[in-house]
Amino acid sequence: MVKLKNYSFAYEESIFNELNLEIKQGQKVVLLGSNGSGKSTLLRILAGLYFGKGEYEFNRKIINKKSIKEHRKDIALLFQNPDSMIFNPTVYDEIAFSLKAFKLDNIESRVHKVAKTFNIQKLLNKSPLNLSGGEKQKVMLASLLAYEPKFLLLDEPTSAMDPKTTGWLIDFLQDLEITTLIATHDIAFAYESCDNVIVIDENHKIIYNGEIEELMKSLDILQKTNLIHKHKHKHKSFEHSHYHLHFKGE
């Protein structure tokens, strides 16, 4: 469904050189890497916000500056900071905006349907700016899924969520029948939410692409990408050291 072939792109510190990857239809893939590895940049390339050199294929069609307009409705990107996406006076208007932009019908019923799915009916008349971080992420995700995209991109979606909302998101993603790529550095969240995992190192290279179960056995890759760390612990007079996974907030 999604392919990058020999794709190169340079933006500030994020530099990809002849990147190759493939995501099959229906897959839920997690993109793992430390800060600065280029996860967000890669999502913006796949969302058609950035363009480089090489081939980007979506549903067997080449995506470039000329063709991206016809695919805008097919691809949705949730930014890490929901405030950067909010610009409507109410939650209802926020969800309805893209429906109007894509000239879809039955806007009111679509808004209420997706609001029910996300359990945010009581928020429809409120300003999205006055919501909690987790509620804002829910609203923005609802506004994207309202127009039924075929490819969903999520950039650190749990960064503003408390544990309860994160648990809800994991359950929601497991039932979601949309091809999804999730950028995160939270291995615990990744383990619960994906089929496959792609790991990018600090040199912006893909160094792993496969099942997360196998990745968890590779201390070398996890260390190299700063997804685990080792430090000392002291228990009374006994001192030892062992590895720690990186979870949200660490």
One Martini backbone bead per residue (centre of mass of N, CA, C, O) as a GRO file, in nm:
protein
  250
    1MET     BB    1   0.059   0.062  -0.023
    2VAL     BB    2   0.342   0.163   0.103
    3LYS     BB    3   0.625   0.335  -0.064
    4LEU     BB    4   0.981   0.361  -0.035
    5LYS     BB    5   1.231   0.460  -0.290
    6ASN     BB    6   1.515   0.600  -0.264
    7TYR     BB    7   1.476   0.819  -0.025
    8SER     BB    8   1.545   1.174  -0.010
    9PHE     BB    9   1.610   1.400   0.281
   10ALA     BB   10   1.638   1.751   0.392
   11TYR     BB   11   1.604   1.869   0.750
   12GLU     BB   12   1.809   1.995   0.918
   13GLU     BB   13   1.874   1.705   1.110
   14SER     BB   14   1.698   1.552   0.895
   15ILE     BB   15   1.842   1.268   0.718
   16PHE     BB   16   1.770   1.106   0.414
   17ASN     BB   17   1.923   0.810   0.248
   18GLU     BB   18   1.784   0.597   0.062
   19LEU     BB   19   1.497   0.514   0.152
   20ASN     BB   20   1.333   0.199   0.262
   21LEU     BB   21   0.977   0.112   0.251
   22GLU     BB   22   0.694  -0.100   0.377
   23ILE     BB   23   0.327  -0.089   0.384
   24LYS     BB   24   0.063  -0.276   0.445
   25GLN     BB   25  -0.249  -0.343   0.425
   26GLY     BB   26  -0.367  -0.315   0.766
   27GLN     BB   27  -0.134  -0.225   0.911
   28LYS     BB   28   0.045  -0.193   1.230
   29VAL     BB   29   0.295   0.053   1.272
   30VAL     BB   30   0.597   0.116   1.442
   31LEU     BB   31   0.799   0.409   1.510
   32LEU     BB   32   1.125   0.391   1.623
   33GLY     BB   33   1.298   0.645   1.824
   34SER     BB   34   1.478   0.889   1.902
   35ASN     BB   35   1.541   1.195   1.941
   36GLY     BB   36   1.625   1.300   1.605
   37SER     BB   37   1.576   1.054   1.394
   38GLY     BB   38   1.294   1.134   1.206
   39LYS     BB   39   0.994   1.063   1.255
   40SER     BB   40   0.834   1.324   1.186
   41THR     BB   41   0.948   1.361   0.903
   42LEU     BB   42   0.840   1.097   0.785
   43LEU     BB   43   0.541   1.160   0.827
   44ARG     BB   44   0.541   1.417   0.643
   45ILE     BB   45   0.610   1.268   0.388
   46LEU     BB   46   0.361   1.068   0.394
   47ALA     BB   47   0.156   1.328   0.406
   48GLY     BB   48   0.262   1.552   0.194
   49LEU     BB   49   0.455   1.797   0.321
   50TYR     BB   50   0.710   1.657   0.214
   51PHE     BB   51   0.980   1.675  -0.037
   52GLY     BB   52   1.188   1.469  -0.230
   53LYS     BB   53   1.395   1.210  -0.337
   54GLY     BB   54   1.219   0.976  -0.521
   55GLU     BB   55   0.983   0.714  -0.425
   56TYR     BB   56   0.624   0.755  -0.377
   57GLU     BB   57   0.385   0.501  -0.291
   58PHE     BB   58   0.017   0.500  -0.327
   59ASN     BB   59  -0.176   0.276  -0.437
   60ARG     BB   60   0.010   0.266  -0.708
   61LYS     BB   61   0.081   0.576  -0.667
   62ILE     BB   62   0.238   0.865  -0.728
   63ILE     BB   63   0.388   1.091  -0.498
   64ASN     BB   64   0.353   1.445  -0.538
   65LYS     BB   65   0.297   1.774  -0.584
   66LYS     BB   66   0.074   1.711  -0.808
   67SER     BB   67  -0.085   1.447  -0.660
   68ILE     BB   68  -0.165   1.505  -0.355
   69LYS     BB   69  -0.451   1.632  -0.370
   70GLU     BB   70  -0.604   1.351  -0.440
   71HIS     BB   71  -0.489   1.231  -0.133
   72ARG     BB   72  -0.578   1.391   0.123
   73LYS     BB   73  -0.822   1.202   0.218
   74ASP     BB   74  -0.632   0.934   0.261
   75ILE     BB   75  -0.446   1.118   0.455
   76ALA     BB   76  -0.357   1.118   0.812
   77LEU     BB   77  -0.232   1.364   1.059
   78LEU     BB   78  -0.114   1.344   1.393
   79PHE     BB   79   0.001   1.556   1.603
   80GLN     BB   80   0.167   1.591   1.895
   81ASN     BB   81   0.045   1.886   1.901
   82PRO     BB   82  -0.283   1.981   1.915
   83ASP     BB   83  -0.259   2.298   1.908
   84SER     BB   84  -0.153   2.302   1.600
   85MET     BB   85  -0.466   2.214   1.495
   86ILE     BB   86  -0.623   2.436   1.636
   87PHE     BB   87  -0.904   2.675   1.491
   88ASN     BB   88  -1.178   2.630   1.637
   89PRO     BB   89  -1.441   2.718   1.855
   90THR     BB   90  -1.538   2.414   1.834
   91VAL     BB   91  -1.564   2.081   1.828
   92TYR     BB   92  -1.765   2.063   1.603
   93ASP     BB   93  -1.604   2.242   1.401
   94GLU     BB   94  -1.351   2.068   1.395
   95ILE     BB   95  -1.486   1.813   1.272
   96ALA     BB   96  -1.639   1.961   1.027
   97PHE     BB   97  -1.420   2.092   0.853
   98SER     BB   98  -1.322   1.851   0.671
   99LEU     BB   99  -1.600   1.780   0.560
  100LYS     BB  100  -1.630   2.049   0.408
  101ALA     BB  101  -1.363   2.046   0.246
  102PHE     BB  102  -1.459   1.755   0.107
  103LYS     BB  103  -1.767   1.763   0.043
  104LEU     BB  104  -1.953   1.622   0.243
  105ASP     BB  105  -2.213   1.457   0.363
  106ASN     BB  106  -2.379   1.449   0.652
  107ILE     BB  107  -2.230   1.615   0.878
  108GLU     BB  108  -2.387   1.595   1.146
  109SER     BB  109  -2.395   1.281   1.162
  110ARG     BB  110  -2.086   1.244   1.154
  111VAL     BB  111  -2.015   1.397   1.408
  112HIS     BB  112  -2.192   1.230   1.608
  113LYS     BB  113  -2.069   0.954   1.547
  114VAL     BB  114  -1.770   1.017   1.628
  115ALA     BB  115  -1.835   1.124   1.913
  116LYS     BB  116  -1.940   0.853   2.017
  117THR     BB  117  -1.686   0.683   1.968
  118PHE     BB  118  -1.517   0.901   2.166
  119ASN     BB  119  -1.689   1.020   2.398
  120ILE     BB  120  -1.759   1.362   2.307
  121GLN     BB  121  -2.049   1.492   2.317
  122LYS     BB  122  -2.006   1.703   2.564
  123LEU     BB  123  -1.785   1.880   2.380
  124LEU     BB  124  -1.908   2.016   2.118
  125ASN     BB  125  -1.960   2.321   2.263
  126LYS     BB  126  -1.666   2.346   2.313
  127SER     BB  127  -1.357   2.455   2.355
  128PRO     BB  128  -1.061   2.302   2.267
  129LEU     BB  129  -0.866   2.488   2.443
  130ASN     BB  130  -1.015   2.384   2.732
  131LEU     BB  131  -0.882   2.119   2.722
  132SER     BB  132  -0.725   1.853   2.763
  133GLY     BB  133  -0.476   1.682   2.619
  134GLY     BB  134  -0.640   1.418   2.573
  135GLU     BB  135  -0.894   1.553   2.453
  136LYS     BB  136  -0.756   1.685   2.213
  137GLN     BB  137  -0.661   1.422   2.080
  138LYS     BB  138  -0.941   1.306   2.041
  139VAL     BB  139  -1.056   1.533   1.864
  140MET     BB  140  -0.842   1.520   1.635
  141LEU     BB  141  -0.890   1.223   1.566
  142ALA     BB  142  -1.189   1.258   1.498
  143SER     BB  143  -1.144   1.466   1.264
  144LEU     BB  144  -0.997   1.253   1.085
  145LEU     BB  145  -1.198   0.998   1.093
  146ALA     BB  146  -1.453   1.135   0.971
  147TYR     BB  147  -1.325   1.105   0.656
  148GLU     BB  148  -1.199   0.825   0.605
  149PRO     BB  149  -0.915   0.722   0.593
  150LYS     BB  150  -0.648   0.493   0.477
  151PHE     BB  151  -0.410   0.664   0.628
  152LEU     BB  152  -0.255   0.662   0.952
  153LEU     BB  153  -0.083   0.925   1.136
  154LEU     BB  154   0.116   0.909   1.444
  155ASP     BB  155   0.251   1.158   1.673
  156GLU     BB  156   0.287   1.094   1.973
  157PRO     BB  157  -0.018   1.032   2.101
  158THR     BB  158   0.062   0.999   2.433
  159SER     BB  159   0.200   1.269   2.543
  160ALA     BB  160  -0.102   1.393   2.660
  161MET     BB  161  -0.161   1.126   2.817
  162ASP     BB  162  -0.301   0.938   3.031
  163PRO     BB  163  -0.324   0.613   3.124
  164LYS     BB  164  -0.627   0.581   3.055
  165THR     BB  165  -0.615   0.701   2.763
  166THR     BB  166  -0.398   0.509   2.660
  167GLY     BB  167  -0.568   0.254   2.694
  168TRP     BB  168  -0.788   0.341   2.502
  169LEU     BB  169  -0.607   0.367   2.248
  170ILE     BB  170  -0.518   0.076   2.228
  171ASP     BB  171  -0.802  -0.042   2.189
  172PHE     BB  172  -0.879   0.128   1.943
  173LEU     BB  173  -0.648   0.035   1.749
  174GLN     BB  174  -0.718  -0.270   1.748
  175ASP     BB  175  -1.013  -0.199   1.602
  176LEU     BB  176  -0.878  -0.056   1.369
  177GLU     BB  177  -0.935  -0.052   0.998
  178ILE     BB  178  -0.636   0.094   0.953
  179THR     BB  179  -0.368   0.205   0.823
  180THR     BB  180  -0.081   0.231   1.055
  181LEU     BB  181   0.143   0.495   1.180
  182ILE     BB  182   0.358   0.502   1.478
  183ALA     BB  183   0.517   0.745   1.659
  184THR     BB  184   0.770   0.642   1.904
  185HIS     BB  185   0.944   0.578   2.244
  186ASP     BB  186   0.721   0.374   2.355
  187ILE     BB  187   0.742   0.043   2.406
  188ALA     BB  188   0.485  -0.034   2.555
  189PHE     BB  189   0.292   0.082   2.343
  190ALA     BB  190   0.404  -0.070   2.100
  191TYR     BB  191   0.350  -0.363   2.202
  192GLU     BB  192   0.022  -0.311   2.211
  193SER     BB  193  -0.020  -0.169   1.887
  194CYS     BB  194   0.142  -0.378   1.697
  195ASP     BB  195   0.282  -0.574   1.437
  196ASN     BB  196   0.511  -0.379   1.353
  197VAL     BB  197   0.862  -0.258   1.336
  198ILE     BB  198   1.043   0.052   1.309
  199VAL     BB  199   1.393   0.140   1.320
  200ILE     BB  200   1.563   0.444   1.406
  201ASP     BB  201   1.849   0.603   1.405
  202GLU     BB  202   2.063   0.879   1.454
  203ASN     BB  203   2.130   0.845   1.122
  204HIS     BB  204   1.851   0.780   0.971
  205LYS     BB  205   1.835   0.461   0.992
  206ILE     BB  206   1.725   0.153   0.909
  207ILE     BB  207   1.775  -0.130   1.153
  208TYR     BB  208   1.460  -0.220   1.167
  209ASN     BB  209   1.218  -0.477   1.027
  210GLY     BB  210   0.957  -0.611   1.232
  211GLU     BB  211   0.905  -0.787   1.497
  212ILE     BB  212   0.882  -0.706   1.832
  213GLU     BB  213   0.976  -0.968   1.965
  214GLU     BB  214   1.261  -0.962   1.832
  215LEU     BB  215   1.353  -0.685   1.930
  216MET     BB  216   1.350  -0.754   2.246
  217LYS     BB  217   1.617  -0.947   2.197
  218SER     BB  218   1.782  -0.675   2.101
  219LEU     BB  219   2.008  -0.498   2.274
  220ASP     BB  220   2.175  -0.357   2.058
  221ILE     BB  221   1.948  -0.193   1.922
  222LEU     BB  222   1.826  -0.059   2.178
  223GLN     BB  223   2.087   0.088   2.254
  224LYS     BB  224   2.158   0.237   1.986
  225THR     BB  225   1.853   0.392   2.012
  226ASN     BB  226   1.778   0.461   2.317
  227LEU     BB  227   1.548   0.242   2.435
  228ILE     BB  228   1.776   0.172   2.634
  229HIS     BB  229   1.917   0.156   2.972
  230LYS     BB  230   2.203   0.181   3.200
  231HIS     BB  231   2.199   0.149   3.565
  232LYS     BB  232   2.235   0.203   3.892
  233HIS     BB  233   2.169   0.014   4.195
  234LYS     BB  234   2.068   0.057   4.546
  235HIS     BB  235   2.054  -0.198   4.813
  236LYS     BB  236   2.182  -0.075   5.048
  237SER     BB  237   2.483  -0.263   5.013
  238PHE     BB  238   2.367  -0.330   4.727
  239GLU     BB  239   2.512  -0.326   4.397
  240HIS     BB  240   2.357  -0.268   4.070
  241SER     BB  241   2.293  -0.346   3.715
  242HIS     BB  242   2.044  -0.252   3.456
  243TYR     BB  243   1.801  -0.256   3.234
  244HIS     BB  244   1.592  -0.002   3.066
  245LEU     BB  245   1.309   0.100   2.960
  246HIS     BB  246   1.137   0.331   2.756
  247PHE     BB  247   0.902   0.542   2.881
  248LYS     BB  248   0.676   0.750   2.933
  249GLY     BB  249   0.856   1.031   3.071
  250GLU     BB  250   1.178   0.933   3.032
   0.00000   0.00000   0.00000
